[in-house]
Amino acid sequence: MLIAEIGGNHEGDFKYAKKLVKLAIKSGVDVVKLQIYKGDELVSFYESKKRNKHIQTVLIEAAKLAPHWNPQLAEVHNKELTKGNRNRATLAVARKLVAYMLSVEKNKKDFHHIESDQAA
């Protein structure tokens, strides 16, 4: 018996799951195994809170550094700085970073870092 382990690779996308199942069947497997779960079922509430705090800390630190290496983020940062609030400027950069990461994920494209000398 040959089992295809798709697991959670469908990422909750029903159309993508169907495509993976069809490909598995086409390859000649006997059984296809999927996993369906919600993230909050995998991690306890307390562990999740600690992880979220860590993610927030890392994001804020990245937002503080990003304007030094990315001209577009520097522009966002400087625009908010002119209003007189450094924390607000950092949060504006953090929002732009998150929006970019989500757009990369939504489009299912690879993340590509553009070196500053290539961007100019």
Secondary structure, DSSP 4 states (H G I P E B T S, - for coil): --EEEEETTTTT-HHHHHHHHHHHHHTT-SEEEE----GGGTS-HHHHHHHHHHHHHHHHHHHHHHHHH-HHHHHHHHHHHTTT-HHHHHHHHHHHHHHHHHHHHHTT----PPPHHHH-
